[in-house]
C-alpha cells in the first residue's frame, strides 16, 4: 500500500511538473512580447534570446534577452506574472500574491530577479572583456500584474512593465547617446550567439540546477531537506498576515536560513 508520505511526495512532484510546463509557456509568451518591443527600438542593434552563459565555478545561467544596442548592452529578465508583486533589492526572495477561490490571498516566493541580472551581467563582463561597455539591468513584468511594493536602494536596475518598456529604452538611449560602434555590436553578437546553441541535455541540466535551488530535497525516508543550507525542513504555521493559519515548510536553521516552501 502506498504510504501517505509517498502520496504527498508524488503529489508535490506532479504539481511541480505542471507548474513548470505552465510557467514555461507563459514565460516564452512574455519573452516574445519583449522581443517584439526590442525590434521597434531605433538605432543599430542585435538581439539575443535564451543565452546560456557559463558561471565562474560550474553550471550555467540563462539570460532571457540581451539587447546589444549602440547605447550599450541591455540585460533583460522577463517575468510574465499576474497578481500583486512585492519585493526589495536587498531581499533574496520576492513575493507574488494571488487570490484563491475563497477570496483569500495565496503567496508564492520567487528568486530576486535583480540578483539574477547581476549574475548575468558579471558573466557577460567576464566574457566580453571590455570595461568601457555600459550595461543596463531591466526586469520587465507582464501587464497583468501590479507591482504593489518595491524597494530599490540603488540606481543599478530598472523595473517596469511591457507597456512602458519601449518608451523607457528609447529615453535611456537618447540620454546616453552612442557608445558602441557597428563593429563592436557585430563582434559581441557573434561571440554570444554560440551560447544560445545549447543542447537539450544542457537545457535540462540548467533547469535541474535552478530547480534544485528552490525546491526541497526529499530523502528516501521522507525527510525534507533545505536546498540552501542542508538543514531539515519542518512544518510551521503562519501567525500573521493574509496567510495566517496556513502551514508552510521552513528551515530548521532559521533565522540563519530563511528558506521556506509552500506546497
Secondary structure, DSSP 4 states (H G I P E B T S, - for coil): ---HHHHHHHHHHHHHHHHHHHHHHHHHHHHHHHHHHHHHS-SSEEEEEEEEEEPSSSSEEEEEEEEEETTEEEEEEEE---EEEEEETT-SEEEEEEE-TTS-EEEEEEE-HHHHHHHHHHHHHHHH--TT--EEEEEEE-TTEEEEEEE--SSSEEEEEHHHHHHHHHHHHHHH---S-HHHHHHHHHHHHGGG---HHHHHHHHHHHHHHHS-EE-TTS-EE-TTT-PBEEEEE--SSTTTT-EEEEETTTTT---EE--
